[in-house]
Amino acid sequence: MVIVDDYSSDCFLLNIISQKKIDLTPWEKVPYQLWVLSAPPTDDNCIVGFVGEDSHSITFCRTSDVEWAEHFLTRN
């Protein structure tokens, strides 16, 4: 589960069974409609991605990154 605190910009992954928490870089208040993981969160190559509310962008980072990257989707 991804937890985002709109007031403090804290963002983390939470395993609701084990209660293990994996901190992510602070999240700017950006509207999104869904999030995806590329691999299990314990994998060093796991990428967390948020799909923008308008579906024109994806914001993503690895669990070890210090900032989020944003990629804008374009139509050809």
C-alpha positions in Angstrom: 0.0 0.0 0.0 1.2 3.5 -0.8 0.6 6.1 1.9 0.8 9.8 1.0 0.3 12.5 3.6 -1.1 15.6 2.0 -0.2 17.8 5.0 3.5 16.8 5.5 4.3 15.4 2.0 5.5 12.1 3.6 5.3 9.2 1.3 6.0 5.5 2.0 5.1 2.0 1.1 3.4 0.0 3.9 3.1 -3.8 4.0 -0.2 -4.1 5.8 0.5 -7.6 7.0 4.0 -7.2 8.4 3.6 -3.4 9.1 7.1 -2.9 7.5 7.5 0.6 6.2 9.7 1.7 3.2 10.2 5.5 3.1 10.0 7.2 -0.3 11.2 10.7 -1.2 8.7 13.4 -0.1 5.7 13.7 -2.4 4.6 17.0 -3.8 0.9 17.4 -3.8 0.2 16.2 -7.4 -3.2 14.7 -8.4 -2.9 11.1 -9.5 -5.4 8.4 -10.4 -3.4 5.3 -9.7 0.1 4.0 -8.7 2.1 1.0 -9.8 5.1 -1.0 -8.6 7.5 -2.5 -11.2 8.7 -5.2 -8.8 8.3 -6.2 -5.1 9.2 -3.2 -2.9 12.1 -5.1 -1.3 13.8 -5.4 -4.7 16.5 -2.6 -5.1 15.2 -2.0 -8.7 11.6 -1.5 -7.7 10.1 1.6 -9.3 7.1 3.3 -7.8 5.0 5.2 -10.4 2.0 7.5 -10.1 -0.1 8.0 -13.2 -1.3 11.5 -13.4 -5.0 12.3 -13.0 -5.1 13.4 -16.6 -3.2 10.3 -17.8 -0.7 12.5 -19.6 2.2 11.9 -17.2 3.8 9.4 -14.9 5.9 10.4 -11.9 8.3 7.8 -10.6 11.2 6.9 -8.4 13.1 3.9 -7.0 12.9 3.3 -3.3 16.5 4.6 -2.9 16.0 7.8 -5.0 16.1 11.2 -3.4 13.7 12.9 -5.9 10.9 12.0 -8.2 11.2 12.1 -12.0 8.3 13.0 -14.3 7.7 11.7 -17.8 5.1 13.3 -20.0 3.2 11.0 -22.4 2.7 12.3 -25.9 0.5 11.1 -28.8 2.0 10.5 -32.2 
